[in-house]
Amino acid sequence: GRRPRTAFTQNQIEVLENVFRVNCYPGIDILEDLAQKLNLELDRIQIWFQNRRAKLKRSHRESQFLM
């Protein structure tokens, strides 16, 4: 029932991380451009950004907890 996990290459992750550093909520035009450049499906990129924002939020929460 589930789709197979997408294995991102190191190059794809670097590009996605660089875009994330500039804007963690990129518009649909940027996402579509990334999908074409990186040869990935648009929904995979949308999910990557969603997961990356959750990871950032989680790390902020953990750092606050340690203070």
C-alpha positions in Angstrom: 0.0 0.0 0.0 2.9 2.4 0.7 5.1 3.9 -2.0 8.8 3.0 -1.7 11.0 5.4 0.2 12.8 8.0 -1.9 16.6 7.8 -1.7 17.9 11.3 -2.2 21.4 11.7 -3.6 24.0 13.8 -1.7 23.7 16.4 -4.5 19.9 16.6 -4.2 20.1 17.1 -0.5 22.7 19.8 -0.8 20.5 21.7 -3.3 17.4 21.3 -1.1 19.3 22.4 2.0 20.6 25.5 0.3 17.1 26.5 -0.8 15.8 25.8 2.7 18.4 28.1 4.2 17.1 30.9 2.1 13.4 30.1 2.4 11.8 27.3 4.4 8.5 28.0 2.7 9.3 28.2 -1.0 6.5 28.9 -3.5 5.1 26.5 -6.0 7.2 27.9 -8.8 10.4 27.3 -6.9 9.3 23.8 -5.9 8.4 23.0 -9.6 11.8 24.3 -10.7 13.5 22.1 -8.1 11.5 19.1 -9.2 12.6 19.5 -12.8 16.3 20.3 -11.9 16.7 17.4 -9.5 14.6 14.9 -11.4 12.2 14.3 -8.5 8.4 14.3 -8.2 6.9 17.6 -6.9 5.1 15.9 -4.0 8.5 14.3 -2.8 10.0 17.8 -2.7 7.0 19.2 -0.8 7.2 16.4 1.7 11.0 17.0 2.1 10.4 20.6 3.0 7.6 19.6 5.4 9.8 17.1 7.1 12.7 19.5 7.2 10.6 22.2 8.9 9.5 19.6 11.4 13.1 18.7 12.1 14.0 22.4 12.6 11.1 22.9 15.0 12.1 19.7 16.9 15.7 20.8 17.2 14.6 24.3 18.5 12.4 22.6 21.1 15.2 20.3 22.2 17.6 23.2 22.5 15.1 25.1 24.6 14.6 22.1 26.8 18.4 21.8 27.4 18.7 25.5 28.5 
